[in-house]
Amino acid sequence: MADLTPTPDRPGLHVSKPSPNAPATGSAVCHCGASATATGDSQVRALVEGYTANHGPAHGRTGR
């Protein structure tokens, strides 16, 4: 399987939760240069919400 972790060359959002008992992990890299990682279900949820509201697709909506 390919490595799905975002990089500056391939920006995006990646979330993993290998089992119901394991904590979620997430990473995000935006084409603007911002990046973040999170561990734990609530922290990953916040990462996803922040990325979608302020980076990634949000840049297309605001023209930044």
Buried (B, 14 or more C-beta within 10 A) or exposed (E): EEEEEBEEEEBBBBBEEEEEEEBBBBBBBBEEEBBBBBEEBEBBBBBBEBBEEBBBEBBEEEEE
